[in-house]
Amino acid sequence: MSKGTKLRTVRVEDDLWAAAKERAEIDNRTVSDVVREALTMYALTERTPA
């Protein structure tokens, strides 16, 4: 775990977690890396009006 990061808890379906873990391993990454990247992209993307 990186310095300065806190442990967070999220609910994720088992099949989604397994698929993400498998893909992360293939890409030589951790699921935490993937989640951080996805959250960063989500947080930095401009919202479009509904």
MOPAC internal coordinates of N, CA, C and O (Angstrom, degrees):
PM7 1SCF
backbone

  N    0.0000 0     0.00 0     0.00 0    0    0    0
  C    1.4548 1     0.00 0     0.00 0    1    0    0
  C    1.5220 1   108.11 1     0.00 0    2    1    0
  O    1.2310 1   120.28 1   -38.58 1    3    2    1
  N    1.3149 1   117.06 1   141.42 1    3    2    1
  C    1.4482 1   122.68 1  -179.96 1    5    3    2
  C    1.5197 1   110.86 1   -74.37 1    6    5    3
  O    1.2310 1   121.22 1   -30.46 1    7    6    5
  N    1.3226 1   115.27 1   149.54 1    7    6    5
  C    1.4621 1   119.26 1   174.46 1    9    7    6
  C    1.5196 1   109.08 1   -63.17 1   10    9    7
  O    1.2310 1   120.96 1   -37.15 1   11   10    9
  N    1.3135 1   115.77 1   142.85 1   11   10    9
  C    1.4546 1   119.91 1   176.12 1   13   11   10
  C    1.5156 1   114.72 1    84.59 1   14   13   11
  O    1.2310 1   119.97 1   177.79 1   15   14   13
  N    1.3247 1   117.66 1    -2.21 1   15   14   13
  C    1.4570 1   118.77 1   176.85 1   17   15   14
  C    1.5176 1   109.50 1  -100.05 1   18   17   15
  O    1.2310 1   121.18 1   -31.76 1   19   18   17
  N    1.3148 1   115.34 1   148.24 1   19   18   17
  C    1.4540 1   121.36 1   178.93 1   21   19   18
  C    1.5230 1   109.34 1  -108.02 1   22   21   19
  O    1.2310 1   121.21 1   -30.22 1   23   22   21
  N    1.2990 1   115.29 1   149.78 1   23   22   21
  C    1.4552 1   121.14 1   175.81 1   25   23   22
  C    1.5231 1   108.73 1   -73.69 1   26   25   23
  O    1.2310 1   120.20 1   -50.05 1   27   26   25
  N    1.3235 1   117.22 1   129.95 1   27   26   25
  C    1.4650 1   123.23 1   179.62 1   29   27   26
  C    1.5231 1   108.53 1  -119.28 1   30   29   27
  O    1.2310 1   120.97 1   -23.62 1   31   30   29
  N    1.3083 1   115.75 1   156.38 1   31   30   29
  C    1.4539 1   120.70 1   177.99 1   33   31   30
  C    1.5208 1   108.69 1  -118.73 1   34   33   31
  O    1.2310 1   120.81 1   -50.93 1   35   34   33
  N    1.3231 1   116.05 1   129.07 1   35   34   33
  C    1.4690 1   121.56 1   176.01 1   37   35   34
  C    1.5186 1   108.29 1  -133.19 1   38   37   35
  O    1.2310 1   120.87 1   -24.99 1   39   38   37
  N    1.3111 1   115.95 1   155.01 1   39   38   37
  C    1.4652 1   121.05 1   176.44 1   41   39   38
  C    1.5300 1   108.70 1   -99.23 1   42   41   39
  O    1.2310 1   121.38 1   -52.36 1   43   42   41
  N    1.3285 1   114.97 1   127.64 1   43   42   41
  C    1.4608 1   121.55 1  -177.90 1   45   43   42
  C    1.5279 1   107.43 1  -139.71 1   46   45   43
  O    1.2310 1   120.52 1   -44.07 1   47   46   45
  N    1.3228 1   116.61 1   135.93 1   47   46   45
  C    1.4587 1   121.06 1   177.41 1   49   47   46
  C    1.5271 1   109.70 1   -59.96 1   50   49   47
  O    1.2310 1   120.85 1   -34.84 1   51   50   49
  N    1.3325 1   115.97 1   145.16 1   51   50   49
  C    1.4640 1   121.19 1  -177.27 1   53   51   50
  C    1.5230 1   112.85 1   -57.51 1   54   53   51
  O    1.2310 1   120.23 1   137.45 1   55   54   53
  N    1.3456 1   117.17 1   -42.55 1   55   54   53
  C    1.4655 1   119.13 1  -177.10 1   57   55   54
  C    1.5283 1   111.51 1   -68.37 1   58   57   55
  O    1.2310 1   119.98 1   144.20 1   59   58   57
  N    1.3223 1   117.64 1   -35.80 1   59   58   57
  C    1.4652 1   121.20 1   177.42 1   61   59   58
  C    1.5246 1   109.89 1   -67.52 1   62   61   59
  O    1.2310 1   120.15 1   135.92 1   63   62   61
  N    1.3318 1   117.32 1   -44.08 1   63   62   61
  C    1.4701 1   121.44 1   179.24 1   65   63   62
  C    1.5281 1   110.37 1   -60.42 1   66   65   63
  O    1.2310 1   120.56 1   134.58 1   67   66   65
  N    1.3322 1   116.54 1   -45.42 1   67   66   65
  C    1.4680 1   120.90 1  -179.50 1   69   67   66
  C    1.5206 1   111.39 1   -61.81 1   70   69   67
  O    1.2310 1   120.60 1   137.29 1   71   70   69
  N    1.3331 1   116.46 1   -42.71 1   71   70   69
  C    1.4680 1   120.24 1   179.48 1   73   71   70
  C    1.5215 1   110.87 1   -65.95 1   74   73   71
  O    1.2310 1   120.47 1   138.45 1   75   74   73
  N    1.3265 1   116.70 1   -41.55 1   75   74   73
  C    1.4682 1   120.53 1   179.41 1   77   75   74
  C    1.5244 1   110.51 1   -65.36 1   78   77   75
  O    1.2310 1   120.60 1   138.28 1   79   78   77
  N    1.3233 1   116.46 1   -41.72 1   79   78   77
  C    1.4611 1   120.60 1   179.55 1   81   79   78
  C    1.5221 1   110.96 1   -64.12 1   82   81   79
  O    1.2310 1   120.62 1   136.04 1   83   82   81
  N    1.3281 1   116.42 1   -43.96 1   83   82   81
  C    1.4650 1   121.01 1   178.82 1   85   83   82
  C    1.5254 1   110.84 1   -60.95 1   86   85   83
  O    1.2310 1   120.73 1   133.14 1   87   86   85
  N    1.3278 1   116.21 1   -46.86 1   87   86   85
  C    1.4763 1   120.36 1  -179.54 1   89   87   86
  C    1.5219 1   110.99 1   -65.05 1   90   89   87
  O    1.2310 1   120.35 1   137.98 1   91   90   89
  N    1.3292 1   116.93 1   -42.02 1   91   90   89
  C    1.4663 1   120.59 1   178.99 1   93   91   90
  C    1.5261 1   110.64 1   -60.45 1   94   93   91
  O    1.2310 1   120.44 1   137.64 1   95   94   93
  N    1.3243 1   116.77 1   -42.36 1   95   94   93
  C    1.4675 1   120.64 1   178.83 1   97   95   94
  C    1.5231 1   111.12 1   -62.68 1   98   97   95
  O    1.2310 1   120.50 1   138.95 1   99   98   97
  N    1.3236 1   116.66 1   -41.05 1   99   98   97
  C    1.4703 1   120.92 1   177.79 1  101   99   98
  C    1.5252 1   109.99 1   -61.37 1  102  101   99
  O    1.2310 1   120.84 1   141.07 1  103  102  101
  N    1.3366 1   116.00 1   -38.93 1  103  102  101
  C    1.4706 1   121.60 1  -179.06 1  105  103  102
  C    1.5233 1   112.76 1   -86.45 1  106  105  103
  O    1.2310 1   120.64 1  -172.62 1  107  106  105
  N    1.3585 1   116.39 1     7.38 1  107  106  105
  C    1.4617 1   121.97 1  -179.52 1  109  107  106
  C    1.5346 1   112.06 1    56.41 1  110  109  107
  O    1.2310 1   121.45 1  -133.90 1  111  110  109
  N    1.3375 1   114.83 1    46.10 1  111  110  109
  C    1.4570 1   122.01 1  -179.93 1  113  111  110
  C    1.5235 1   108.28 1  -132.01 1  114  113  111
  O    1.2310 1   120.93 1    -7.62 1  115  114  113
  N    1.3110 1   115.83 1   172.38 1  115  114  113
  C    1.4595 1   120.86 1   173.26 1  117  115  114
  C    1.5267 1   108.25 1  -102.74 1  118  117  115
  O    1.2310 1   121.08 1   -20.20 1  119  118  117
  N    1.3195 1   115.54 1   159.80 1  119  118  117
  C    1.4679 1   119.17 1   175.58 1  121  119  118
  C    1.5318 1   109.16 1   -62.95 1  122  121  119
  O    1.2310 1   120.10 1   144.46 1  123  122  121
  N    1.3179 1   117.42 1   -35.54 1  123  122  121
  C    1.4638 1   120.22 1   177.10 1  125  123  122
  C    1.5198 1   111.48 1   -58.77 1  126  125  123
  O    1.2310 1   119.96 1   138.01 1  127  126  125
  N    1.3289 1   117.69 1   -41.99 1  127  126  125
  C    1.4671 1   121.00 1   176.86 1  129  127  126
  C    1.5254 1   110.88 1   -59.40 1  130  129  127
  O    1.2310 1   121.41 1   135.08 1  131  130  129
  N    1.3246 1   114.90 1   -44.92 1  131  130  129
  C    1.4678 1   120.64 1  -178.32 1  133  131  130
  C    1.5351 1   110.53 1   -64.37 1  134  133  131
  O    1.2310 1   120.55 1   136.13 1  135  134  133
  N    1.3271 1   116.55 1   -43.87 1  135  134  133
  C    1.4596 1   120.76 1  -179.54 1  137  135  134
  C    1.5276 1   110.27 1   -65.00 1  138  137  135
  O    1.2310 1   120.15 1   135.73 1  139  138  137
  N    1.3344 1   117.32 1   -44.27 1  139  138  137
  C    1.4763 1   119.75 1   177.90 1  141  139  138
  C    1.5269 1   111.12 1   -59.40 1  142  141  139
  O    1.2310 1   120.24 1   136.70 1  143  142  141
  N    1.3220 1   117.14 1   -43.30 1  143  142  141
  C    1.4630 1   120.53 1   179.53 1  145  143  142
  C    1.5326 1   110.70 1   -62.99 1  146  145  143
  O    1.2310 1   120.49 1   135.18 1  147  146  145
  N    1.3295 1   116.67 1   -44.82 1  147  146  145
  C    1.4657 1   120.75 1  -179.66 1  149  147  146
  C    1.5207 1   110.93 1   -63.98 1  150  149  147
  O    1.2310 1   120.07 1   137.62 1  151  150  149
  N    1.3332 1   117.47 1   -42.38 1  151  150  149
  C    1.4648 1   120.32 1   179.06 1  153  151  150
  C    1.5224 1   111.48 1   -66.61 1  154  153  151
  O    1.2310 1   120.48 1   142.46 1  155  154  153
  N    1.3157 1   116.69 1   -37.54 1  155  154  153
  C    1.4627 1   119.86 1   177.07 1  157  155  154
  C    1.5150 1   110.82 1   -62.95 1  158  157  155
  O    1.2310 1   120.41 1   133.32 1  159  158  157
  N    1.3268 1   116.81 1   -46.68 1  159  158  157
  C    1.4672 1   120.35 1   178.90 1  161  159  158
  C    1.5303 1   110.34 1   -61.73 1  162  161  159
  O    1.2310 1   120.06 1   137.00 1  163  162  161
  N    1.3082 1   117.49 1   -43.00 1  163  162  161
  C    1.4541 1   122.70 1   179.89 1  165  163  162
  C    1.5349 1   110.71 1   -62.63 1  166  165  163
  O    1.2310 1   120.55 1   133.87 1  167  166  165
  N    1.3070 1   116.55 1   -46.13 1  167  166  165
  C    1.4665 1   121.07 1  -176.61 1  169  167  166
  C    1.5239 1   112.32 1   -70.25 1  170  169  167
  O    1.2310 1   120.03 1   149.48 1  171  170  169
  N    1.3199 1   117.55 1   -30.52 1  171  170  169
  C    1.4620 1   120.26 1  -175.70 1  173  171  170
  C    1.5251 1   114.09 1   -94.17 1  174  173  171
  O    1.2310 1   120.06 1   172.70 1  175  174  173
  N    1.3214 1   117.49 1    -7.30 1  175  174  173
  C    1.4592 1   121.03 1   179.49 1  177  175  174
  C    1.5093 1   109.86 1   -80.75 1  178  177  175
  O    1.2310 1   120.70 1   -46.57 1  179  178  177
  N    1.3230 1   116.26 1   133.43 1  179  178  177
  C    1.4704 1   120.04 1   179.18 1  181  179  178
  C    1.5133 1   110.65 1   -64.93 1  182  181  179
  O    1.2310 1   121.41 1   -38.28 1  183  182  181
  N    1.3070 1   114.91 1   141.72 1  183  182  181
  C    1.4644 1   119.93 1   176.77 1  185  183  182
  C    1.5127 1   109.79 1   -77.70 1  186  185  183
  O    1.2310 1   121.06 1   -36.82 1  187  186  185
  N    1.3109 1   115.57 1   143.18 1  187  186  185
  C    1.4615 1   120.04 1   174.74 1  189  187  186
  C    1.5224 1   107.17 1  -103.46 1  190  189  187
  O    1.2310 1   120.26 1   -38.48 1  191  190  189
  N    1.3362 1   117.11 1   141.52 1  191  190  189
  C    1.4702 1   119.45 1   179.31 1  193  191  190
  C    1.5228 1   111.44 1   -59.64 1  194  193  191
  O    1.2310 1   120.88 1   -37.52 1  195  194  193
  N    1.3012 1   115.92 1   142.48 1  195  194  193
  C    1.4685 1   120.59 1  -179.83 1  197  195  194
  C    1.5023 1   111.58 1   -75.57 1  198  197  195
  O    1.2310 1   120.10 1   180.00 1  199  198  197

